[in-house]
Amino acid sequence: MNKKHLRALYEEQKPPMGVFRLVDSSTAQEYLGVSSNIQATKNSLFFRLSVGALANYPELQASYNKEGPSILDFSVLEELDYQEDISDYRADLEALLSMMKQTYIHAKEIHV
């Protein structure tokens, strides 16, 4: 395979999108969020926590600083399927998050 073909294959990939849940086991705090690229969001979240740059969530940052990454459980609750006729999934993701908030009523919303 040549580079152009490999690049085209890479650009056609569609990352998983949907609702994720983050649980801090040391405080029992739950966080819900949505992402159009769940893996990238997870990587960003854990990186920002590791360098102390998650100032919008001071309890989570303090807990991470004290206990480390082992206290965090990141899971995907629901993935959203891609559809050919839709290019903007923000409304669908927000609707999915709203549904999940009814199940996880004590969870805080997190934006990364």
C-alpha angles and dihedrals in degrees: 000000000000126000095256092055092047091048091050091051091050093049091050092056114108115209120223113269131189145084123332133190127212119195124192103207094194093061101019089234116153127204128192126198143161130227139178087213110032097184093051090048092051091049091048093047095051092043093051090049091049093055095040095249102129096096094151089070105043096169092053093045092049092048091049091048091052101040107020132226096309091080093062125088115191117191138167111236100182134001123210118222121230118244126199096228096050124077101165116054099174095107092047092049092049091050090051090049090050090054092049091050088063090058097040098041096166095050120111120222115249128199119193 
